[in-house]
Amino acid sequence: MALTIALAQVACRVGAIEANVDAILAAWRRAADIGADLVVLPELAVTGYPPEDLLLRREFVRADLAAIERLATRGPAGSTAIVGYVAAGSDPEGAAGGSDREQAWDVTAATRRLTNAAAVLRDGRIVASVGKQRLPNYGVFDEARYFAPAPDHPPIDVAGTSVGVVVCEDLWSTTGPAPRLVGAGAEVLVALNASPWHRGKRAEREAWVTRHARELGTAVCYVNLVGGQDELVFDGDSMVADGRGDIVARGAQFDEDLVLVTVEGVSVRPHRAPAPRLDPVAEVWAALVRATRDYCLANGFTDAIVGVSGGIDSAVVTALAVDALGAEHVTGVAMPAPHSSTHSRSDARDLTSALGCRFLEVPIGGMLTAAGAALAGEVVTDPVADAGVAYENLQSRLRGLVLMALSNEHGAIVLTTGNKSEYAVGYATLYGDMAGGFAPLKDVPKLLVYELAHWRNRDGEVIPASTLTKPPSAELRPGQLDQDSLPPYEVLDDLVHGYVELDESIEELVARGHPHALVLEVVTRIDRAEHKRRQAAPGPKVTPRAFGRERRVPISNAWDPRRAR
């Protein structure tokens, strides 16, 4: 029997339960209007993903449970929806008894009671609740902290078709519930996901979807969440594979979408052509724009401020901000100091002019002189007298002061401009160029920053050509270049990739072809910069392993990789 299925990749914000319910209902009604027997929505669509320690609040879980009841009663008659939510194994009012610990719904209690689940809703009722079995506890995931694994659940009948339901990680295994569901008679598998994006993630997902479809001989319908959530960005990119393992339908990337297919046996008939795929660099740009827009708007910011130096990083961040928020909502602030070059000042002005955003110039020379006078005898602030890093960082911190003052005055968020290569080795100034509320390039290596700039210029020059060709420089002392303090970025980026993302040892990094002394220097700088990274603004995950929640290295630790054998 044929079954028409709609995959509704919606943008659900963490904690915005009422708004999420409205978005779910709208997608459900639209799917029913165009003839879908079944609409499938993402993992934890009701609460948003990941809700983290909100799950330890009884009132939050009560709101989630009330929302799924409302959804059941308000959905269109005769149509079935499968919706991600948090299921509670017992009354979330807390255990009986009088002690504070019994009344508090602590972590231990929560993991006994809560399930990451999919509710099957039809004709005013919750027909079934299918829980997630495999709880990821690696990378950015921490689900074992909050949820208990669920037992097997039999397939669900929808309009005469037996449907097997799996939740995200349950599909990423040959020993999960998928083969058991097909063995129990499931004619089609639907998978609810909140799968964060990073470069290369699409290939991983597609490999599992097509493998299960091919090996089990059944269609697999995979729906994914959309939107930025703090350091994560979800790309949608929903897909359907037929029973031969061929992808026959796809949703949009980084945008909400409704993908409609009709499944009959191993065959799948898409109701439209698959959404086009972005090229690898365009995909990164789309991810950063989505992450920046959603972070700003979710936190009450409609306007952004960027310190524009004439360099590549600030140029790319400014262009991202314009694409995310609109040119009328972005201000580029140039803050020339005694060592700022003429071409950098003109490049900053040309950038904002080409983008159509506001330009403001606030020279910091007078502030630098005043600070130098105030610090006389303690800090050498005369470059002729061999001023050191304190003098350089003083300029950066004065710029941070200007940006944060403007932020306070105008209620705009400051977007920081540091990239992953700089954050890795501490080549960024605390309370200076690291000051701000969001760091769009935090997980973007330097070489990729250049790729993004060239991509943004594909239809006409926005980022000045001189910005792309001049050697990178912080311009904090006469004649300064990044290469004075750092290895070439093609070398540094490879070392950061190996040490941070692949956990390679010093010997393995040397085997990549890098000199032993250079490897030791870079590894030492990466380890020593952990305290700075902990104080950095959040930024979206782009690489397979980002700094922050995904790489939890103790700030204070005596481990020395140079002595490892």
C-alpha positions as CSV (number, residue, x, y, z in Angstrom):
1,M,0.0,0.0,0.0
2,A,1.3,3.5,-0.9
3,L,2.0,5.9,1.9
4,T,2.6,9.6,1.3
5,I,5.2,11.0,3.8
6,A,6.2,14.6,4.4
7,L,9.5,15.4,6.1
8,A,9.1,18.8,7.8
9,Q,12.6,20.3,8.6
10,V,11.7,23.1,10.9
11,A,13.6,25.6,12.9
12,C,12.9,25.0,16.6
13,R,14.5,27.1,19.2
14,V,15.6,25.7,22.5
15,G,13.1,26.6,25.2
16,A,10.6,28.3,22.9
17,I,8.1,25.6,23.4
18,E,5.0,27.7,22.4
19,A,6.7,29.0,19.3
20,N,7.9,25.5,18.5
21,V,4.4,24.1,18.9
22,D,3.1,26.7,16.4
23,A,5.8,25.8,13.9
24,I,5.1,22.1,14.3
25,L,1.3,22.6,13.8
26,A,1.8,24.8,10.8
27,A,4.0,22.2,9.1
28,W,1.6,19.4,10.1
29,R,-1.4,21.3,8.6
30,R,0.5,22.2,5.5
31,A,1.5,18.6,5.0
32,A,-2.1,17.4,5.5
33,D,-3.3,20.0,3.0
34,I,-1.0,18.7,0.3
35,G,-2.0,15.1,0.8
36,A,0.5,13.6,3.3
37,D,-0.7,10.6,5.3
38,L,2.2,11.1,7.7
39,V,4.4,14.1,8.6
40,V,7.7,13.5,10.4
41,L,9.4,16.3,12.4
42,P,12.9,16.5,13.9
43,E,14.3,15.1,17.2
44,L,13.2,17.1,20.3
45,A,11.3,19.5,18.0
46,V,9.1,20.5,21.0
47,T,11.9,21.6,23.3
48,G,14.6,22.5,20.7
49,Y,18.0,20.7,20.7
50,P,20.0,20.5,22.8
51,P,18.0,21.6,25.9
52,E,20.9,20.6,28.2
53,D,20.3,21.4,31.9
54,L,16.8,22.9,31.2
55,L,15.9,19.2,31.4
56,L,16.7,19.3,35.1
57,R,13.9,21.7,35.7
58,R,10.6,20.1,36.5
59,E,8.6,23.0,35.1
60,F,10.4,22.7,31.7
61,V,9.5,19.0,31.4
62,R,5.9,19.7,32.5
63,A,5.7,22.4,29.7
64,D,7.0,19.9,27.2
65,L,4.5,17.2,28.2
66,A,1.6,19.7,28.1
67,A,2.8,20.8,24.7
68,I,2.7,17.3,23.2
69,E,-0.8,16.8,24.6
70,R,-1.9,20.1,22.9
71,L,-0.3,19.1,19.6
72,A,-2.3,15.8,19.7
73,T,-5.6,17.6,20.1
74,R,-4.9,20.4,17.7
75,G,-3.6,18.4,14.7
76,P,-5.6,17.9,11.5
77,A,-8.1,15.0,11.7
78,G,-7.1,11.9,9.8
79,S,-3.4,12.8,9.6
80,T,-0.5,11.3,11.6
81,A,2.5,13.2,12.9
82,I,5.6,11.9,14.5
83,V,7.2,14.6,16.7
84,G,10.4,14.6,18.8
85,Y,9.8,15.5,22.5
86,V,10.9,14.6,26.0
87,A,9.0,11.7,27.5
88,A,8.9,11.3,31.3
89,G,8.8,7.9,32.9
90,S,7.1,9.2,36.0
91,D,5.4,12.3,37.4
92,P,7.9,15.2,37.0
93,E,6.7,16.8,40.2
94,G,9.5,14.9,41.9
95,A,9.7,12.0,44.3
96,A,7.5,11.8,47.4
97,G,9.1,12.8,50.7
98,G,10.3,15.8,52.5
99,S,14.1,16.1,52.1
100,D,15.6,18.7,49.8
101,R,17.3,16.0,47.7
102,E,14.1,14.1,47.2
103,Q,12.2,17.2,46.2
104,A,15.0,18.3,43.8
105,W,14.9,16.7,40.4
106,D,18.6,16.1,40.2
107,V,20.7,14.6,37.4
108,T,20.5,11.1,38.8
109,A,16.7,11.3,39.0
110,A,16.4,12.8,35.5
111,T,18.4,10.1,33.8
112,R,16.1,7.5,35.4
113,R,12.9,9.3,34.2
114,L,13.5,11.0,30.9
115,T,13.5,9.6,27.4
116,N,14.5,11.3,24.1
117,A,11.4,10.2,22.3
118,A,9.1,10.4,19.3
119,A,5.4,10.9,19.9
120,V,3.0,9.4,17.3
121,L,0.0,11.7,17.2
122,R,-3.3,11.0,15.4
123,D,-6.9,12.1,15.9
124,G,-6.5,13.8,19.2
125,R,-4.4,11.1,20.8
126,I,-0.8,10.1,21.5
127,V,-0.9,6.8,19.8
128,A,2.6,5.7,20.8
129,S,5.9,7.0,22.2
130,V,9.1,5.6,20.7
131,G,12.2,6.3,22.7
132,K,15.8,6.7,21.6
133,Q,18.0,3.7,22.5
134,R,21.6,4.8,21.7
135,L,22.5,7.9,23.7
136,P,25.5,9.7,22.2
137,N,28.1,10.9,24.7
138,Y,30.9,12.1,22.6
139,G,31.9,15.3,20.7
140,V,29.2,17.9,21.3
141,F,26.7,15.3,22.7
142,D,26.0,14.7,26.3
143,E,22.7,12.8,26.2
144,A,23.7,10.1,28.8
145,R,23.6,13.0,31.4
146,Y,19.9,13.5,30.8
147,F,18.2,10.5,29.3
148,A,17.7,6.8,29.9
149,P,17.9,4.4,26.9
150,A,14.6,3.1,25.7
151,P,13.6,-0.4,24.9
152,D,12.6,-1.7,21.5
153,H,9.2,-0.5,20.2
154,P,7.2,-2.3,17.5
155,P,6.4,-0.7,14.1
156,I,3.5,1.7,14.0
157,D,0.6,1.3,11.6
158,V,0.0,4.4,9.5
159,A,-2.8,4.2,6.9
160,G,-2.2,0.5,6.4
161,T,1.6,0.7,6.2
162,S,3.9,-0.6,8.9
163,V,6.3,2.3,9.9
164,G,9.5,1.8,11.9
165,V,10.6,4.8,14.0
166,V,14.2,5.5,15.0
167,V,15.7,8.6,16.6
168,C,19.0,10.0,15.3
169,E,21.9,7.9,16.8
170,D,19.8,4.7,16.5
171,L,20.3,4.9,12.8
172,W,24.1,5.2,13.1
173,S,24.7,1.5,13.7
174,T,24.2,-1.9,12.1
175,T,23.2,-3.3,15.6
176,G,20.6,-0.6,16.5
177,P,16.9,-1.0,16.2
178,A,16.6,-0.5,12.4
179,P,17.2,-4.1,11.4
180,R,15.0,-5.3,14.3
181,L,12.2,-3.1,13.1
182,V,12.4,-4.4,9.6
183,G,12.5,-7.9,11.0
184,A,9.3,-7.1,12.9
185,G,7.6,-6.1,9.6
186,A,8.4,-2.4,9.1
187,E,7.9,-1.5,5.5
188,V,9.5,1.9,5.7
189,L,11.9,3.5,8.3
190,V,11.6,7.1,9.4
191,A,14.4,8.8,11.4
192,L,14.0,11.9,13.5
193,N,17.2,13.9,13.8
194,A,18.9,16.9,15.4
195,S,22.2,16.3,13.7
196,P,24.6,19.3,14.0
197,W,26.4,20.3,10.8
198,H,30.1,20.4,10.2
199,R,32.2,20.0,7.0
200,G,31.8,16.5,5.7
201,K,28.8,15.6,7.9
202,R,26.5,15.1,4.9
203,A,28.6,12.2,3.6
204,E,28.5,10.5,7.0
205,R,24.7,10.8,7.2
206,E,24.1,9.7,3.7
207,A,26.4,6.7,4.1
208,W,24.2,5.4,7.0
209,V,20.9,6.2,5.3
210,T,21.8,4.4,2.0
211,R,23.4,1.5,3.8
212,H,20.3,0.7,5.8
213,A,18.1,1.2,2.8
214,R,20.2,-1.1,0.6
215,E,20.9,-3.8,3.2
216,L,17.4,-3.9,4.7
217,G,15.6,-3.4,1.4
218,T,13.3,-0.6,2.7
219,A,12.9,3.1,2.1
220,V,14.5,5.3,4.8
221,C,13.2,8.8,5.4
222,Y,15.6,11.0,7.3
223,V,14.4,14.4,8.6
224,N,16.8,16.9,10.3
225,L,16.5,20.1,12.3
226,V,17.4,23.6,11.0
227,G,18.9,26.6,12.7
228,G,21.7,27.9,14.8
229,Q,21.9,27.1,18.5
230,D,24.8,28.7,20.3
231,E,27.9,26.8,19.0
232,L,25.9,24.4,16.8
233,V,24.2,24.9,13.5
234,F,21.7,22.5,12.1
235,D,21.5,22.3,8.3
236,G,18.3,20.4,7.5
237,D,19.4,18.5,4.4
238,S,16.7,15.9,4.9
239,M,16.8,13.0,2.5
240,V,14.9,9.9,1.4
241,A,16.5,6.7,0.1
242,D,14.5,4.1,-1.8
243,G,14.8,0.4,-1.0
244,R,17.8,0.1,-3.4
245,G,19.8,2.6,-1.5
246,D,19.5,5.5,-4.0
247,I,18.8,9.0,-2.6
248,V,15.7,10.2,-4.5
249,A,14.6,13.3,-2.5
250,R,16.4,16.0,-0.6
251,G,15.5,19.0,1.5
252,A,17.1,22.4,1.4
253,Q,20.3,23.2,3.3
254,F,20.1,25.7,6.2
255,D,16.5,26.6,5.5
256,E,13.1,25.2,6.5
257,D,11.5,22.9,4.0
258,L,8.8,20.3,3.4
259,V,9.9,17.2,1.5
260,L,7.0,15.1,0.1
261,V,7.4,11.5,-1.1
262,T,5.1,8.6,-1.8
263,V,6.5,5.2,-0.7
264,E,5.3,1.9,-2.0
265,G,7.4,-1.1,-1.3
266,V,11.0,-0.4,-2.2
267,S,10.0,2.4,-4.5
268,V,9.8,6.0,-3.6
269,R,8.2,8.7,-5.8
270,P,9.4,12.2,-4.9
271,H,6.8,15.0,-5.5
272,R,9.5,17.4,-6.7
273,A,13.1,17.5,-7.8
274,P,15.7,17.2,-5.0
275,A,16.9,20.6,-3.6
276,P,20.2,21.6,-5.1
277,R,23.4,21.1,-3.1
278,L,25.7,23.9,-2.1
279,D,29.4,23.7,-3.1
280,P,31.8,23.0,-0.1
281,V,32.7,26.7,0.4
282,A,29.2,28.0,-0.1
283,E,28.0,25.5,2.5
284,V,30.4,27.0,5.1
285,W,29.2,30.5,4.2
286,A,25.5,29.4,4.6
287,A,26.3,27.8,7.9
288,L,28.1,30.9,9.3
289,V,25.3,33.2,8.1
290,R,22.6,31.1,9.6
291,A,24.5,30.6,12.9
292,T,25.2,34.4,13.2
293,R,21.7,35.5,12.4
294,D,20.0,33.0,14.8
295,Y,22.4,33.7,17.6
296,C,22.0,37.5,17.3
297,L,18.2,37.4,17.0
298,A,17.7,34.7,19.7
299,N,19.6,36.9,22.1
300,G,17.8,40.1,21.3
301,F,20.3,41.8,18.9
302,T,19.2,43.1,15.6
303,D,22.3,45.1,15.0
304,A,26.0,44.2,15.0
305,I,29.3,46.1,15.3
306,V,32.6,44.8,13.8
307,G,36.0,46.3,14.2
308,V,37.3,46.7,10.6
309,S,41.0,46.7,10.4
310,G,41.5,46.4,6.6
311,G,42.5,42.8,7.2
312,I,40.9,39.6,5.8
313,D,39.3,38.3,9.0
314,S,37.4,41.5,9.8
315,A,36.4,41.8,6.1
316,V,34.9,38.3,6.1
317,V,33.1,38.8,9.4
318,T,31.6,42.1,8.2
319,A,30.3,40.5,5.0
320,L,28.8,37.6,7.0
321,A,27.1,40.1,9.3
322,V,25.6,42.0,6.4
323,D,24.3,38.7,4.8
324,A,22.9,37.6,8.2
325,L,21.3,40.9,9.5
326,G,21.2,43.3,6.5
327,A,23.5,46.1,5.7
328,E,21.4,48.7,7.5
329,H,22.0,46.7,10.8
330,V,25.8,46.5,10.6
331,T,28.4,49.1,11.6
332,G,32.1,48.7,10.7
333,V,34.4,50.6,13.1
334,A,37.9,51.5,12.1
335,M,40.2,52.4,15.0
336,P,43.5,53.5,13.5
337,A,46.6,53.7,15.7
338,P,50.1,55.1,15.0
339,H,51.1,52.0,13.1
340,S,48.0,51.5,11.0
341,S,48.9,51.7,7.3
342,T,47.2,53.9,4.9
343,H,46.1,51.0,2.7
344,S,44.4,49.3,5.7
345,R,42.4,52.4,6.5
346,S,41.3,52.7,2.9
347,D,40.5,49.0,2.6
348,A,38.3,49.2,5.7
349,R,36.4,52.2,4.2
350,D,36.1,50.5,0.8
351,L,34.8,47.3,2.3
352,T,31.9,49.0,4.2
353,S,31.1,51.1,1.1
354,A,30.9,48.1,-1.1
355,L,28.7,46.3,1.5
356,G,26.5,49.3,2.0
357,C,26.8,49.3,5.8
358,R,27.7,52.2,8.1
359,F,31.3,53.2,8.6
360,L,32.7,54.9,11.7
361,E,36.3,55.9,12.3
362,V,37.5,56.3,15.9
363,P,41.3,56.9,16.1
364,I,42.8,55.5,19.3
365,G,46.1,57.5,19.1
366,G,45.1,59.9,21.8
367,M,43.8,57.2,24.1
368,L,47.1,55.3,23.6
369,T,49.1,58.4,24.5
370,A,47.0,58.9,27.6
371,A,47.3,55.3,28.6
372,G,51.0,55.4,28.1
373,A,51.3,58.5,30.4
374,A,49.2,56.8,33.0
375,L,51.3,53.7,32.9
376,A,54.7,55.5,32.7
377,G,57.3,53.6,34.6
378,E,55.3,50.4,34.5
379,V,54.8,49.6,30.8
380,V,57.0,50.7,28.0
381,T,54.7,52.3,25.5
382,D,57.2,54.0,23.2
383,P,58.0,51.8,20.3
384,V,61.3,53.6,19.8
385,A,62.2,52.4,23.3
386,D,61.7,48.7,22.3
387,A,58.1,48.4,23.5
388,G,57.0,44.8,23.9
389,V,53.8,42.8,23.9
390,A,52.2,44.9,26.6
391,Y,52.3,47.9,24.3
392,E,50.9,45.9,21.4
393,N,48.1,44.5,23.5
394,L,47.3,47.9,25.0
395,Q,46.3,49.0,21.5
396,S,44.1,45.9,21.0
397,R,42.4,46.4,24.4
398,L,41.7,50.1,23.7
399,R,40.0,49.0,20.5
400,G,37.9,46.5,22.6
401,L,37.0,49.3,24.9
402,V,35.7,51.4,22.0
403,L,33.7,48.5,20.5
404,M,32.1,47.6,23.8
405,A,31.3,51.2,24.6
406,L,29.5,51.5,21.2
407,S,27.8,48.2,22.0
408,N,26.5,49.5,25.3
409,E,25.3,52.8,23.8
410,H,23.5,51.3,20.8
411,G,22.4,47.9,22.0
412,A,24.3,46.2,19.2
413,I,26.3,43.0,19.6
414,V,30.1,43.0,18.9
415,L,31.2,40.3,16.5
416,T,34.8,39.2,17.1
417,T,37.0,38.5,14.2
418,G,39.5,35.9,15.4
419,N,39.9,32.6,13.4
420,K,40.6,29.1,14.6
421,S,44.3,29.3,13.6
422,E,44.8,32.3,15.9
423,Y,42.7,31.0,18.8
424,A,44.7,27.7,18.6
425,V,48.0,29.3,19.4
426,G,46.8,32.3,21.5
427,Y,47.5,34.8,18.7
428,A,44.6,37.0,20.0
429,T,44.3,39.4,22.8
430,L,42.2,38.8,25.8
431,Y,39.8,41.8,26.4
432,G,41.0,43.2,23.1
433,D,40.2,41.6,19.7
434,M,38.6,38.7,21.7
435,A,36.1,41.1,23.2
436,G,32.5,40.6,21.9
437,G,29.5,38.4,22.0
438,F,29.9,36.0,19.1
439,A,32.8,34.8,17.1
440,P,31.7,33.7,13.6
441,L,35.2,32.5,12.6
442,K,36.1,30.8,15.8
443,D,36.2,27.4,14.2
444,V,37.4,28.5,10.7
445,P,41.1,28.0,9.9
446,K,42.9,30.9,8.3
447,L,43.2,29.3,4.8
448,L,39.5,28.7,4.8
449,V,38.9,32.4,5.7
450,Y,40.6,33.2,2.4
451,E,38.5,30.7,0.5
452,L,35.4,32.3,2.0
453,A,36.5,35.8,0.9
454,H,37.1,34.7,-2.7
455,W,33.7,32.9,-2.7
456,R,31.9,36.1,-1.4
457,N,33.6,38.1,-4.2
458,R,32.4,35.6,-6.9
459,D,29.8,38.1,-8.3
460,G,31.8,41.2,-7.9
461,E,34.4,42.6,-5.6
462,V,33.2,43.4,-2.1
463,I,36.3,42.5,-0.1
464,P,39.0,44.7,-1.6
465,A,41.6,42.9,-3.7
466,S,44.4,44.4,-1.7
467,T,43.0,42.9,1.5
468,L,43.2,39.5,-0.2
469,T,46.8,39.9,-1.4
470,K,48.7,41.8,1.3
471,P,50.5,39.8,4.0
472,P,48.5,39.4,7.2
473,S,49.5,41.8,10.0
474,A,48.1,43.0,13.3
475,E,49.8,46.4,12.7
476,L,50.7,46.8,16.4
477,R,54.3,47.8,15.8
478,P,56.3,49.1,12.8
479,G,56.6,46.6,10.0
480,Q,54.8,43.8,11.9
481,L,53.7,40.7,10.0
482,D,51.9,37.6,11.3
483,Q,54.8,35.5,9.9
484,D,57.1,37.1,12.4
485,S,55.3,35.2,15.2
486,L,53.7,32.3,13.4
487,P,54.6,29.7,10.9
488,P,53.0,30.1,7.4
489,Y,49.3,29.5,7.7
490,E,49.4,26.4,5.4
491,V,51.8,24.9,8.0
492,L,50.0,26.1,11.1
493,D,46.6,25.0,9.8
494,D,47.9,21.5,9.1
495,L,49.4,21.3,12.6
496,V,46.2,22.5,14.3
497,H,44.2,20.0,12.3
498,G,46.4,17.1,13.3
499,Y,46.9,18.0,17.0
500,V,43.4,19.4,17.8
501,E,41.0,17.6,15.4
502,L,42.8,14.3,15.1
503,D,44.6,14.1,18.5
504,E,47.8,13.2,16.7
505,S,51.0,12.9,18.8
506,I,54.2,14.9,18.3
507,E,55.7,11.9,16.4
508,E,52.7,11.7,14.1
509,L,52.9,15.5,13.4
510,V,56.6,15.2,12.5
511,A,55.7,12.3,10.2
512,R,53.4,14.7,8.3
513,G,56.7,16.4,7.3
514,H,57.0,19.2,9.8
515,P,60.3,19.9,11.6
516,H,60.4,18.6,15.2
517,A,61.3,21.9,16.7
518,L,58.4,23.6,15.0
519,V,55.9,20.9,16.1
520,L,57.1,21.3,19.7
521,E,56.7,25.1,19.5
522,V,53.1,25.0,18.1
523,V,51.9,22.2,20.4
524,T,53.2,24.1,23.4
525,R,51.5,27.3,22.3
526,I,48.2,25.4,21.7
527,D,48.3,23.9,25.2
528,R,49.2,27.2,26.9
529,A,46.4,29.1,25.2
530,E,43.6,27.0,26.8
531,H,42.9,29.7,29.4
532,K,42.4,32.3,26.7
533,R,40.0,30.1,24.7
534,R,37.8,29.4,27.8
535,Q,37.2,33.2,27.9
536,A,36.4,33.5,24.2
537,A,32.9,34.3,22.8
538,P,31.0,31.3,21.4
539,G,31.2,30.6,17.7
540,P,29.7,28.0,15.4
541,K,31.2,24.6,14.8
542,V,32.6,24.2,11.3
543,T,35.3,21.5,11.6
544,P,34.9,17.9,12.9
545,R,36.3,19.1,16.2
546,A,35.9,22.6,17.5
547,F,37.3,24.3,20.6
548,G,34.9,24.6,23.5
549,R,32.3,22.0,24.4
550,E,33.8,19.5,22.1
551,R,37.4,19.7,23.3
552,R,37.5,19.7,27.1
553,V,41.2,20.1,28.1
554,P,41.9,21.1,31.7
555,I,43.3,24.6,31.9
556,S,45.6,23.6,34.7
557,N,47.3,20.4,33.9
558,A,50.8,19.0,34.2
559,W,50.7,16.7,31.2
560,D,53.5,17.3,28.8
561,P,53.1,15.7,25.4
562,R,56.8,16.2,24.7
563,R,57.6,13.5,27.2
564,A,54.9,11.0,26.0
565,R,56.2,7.7,24.7
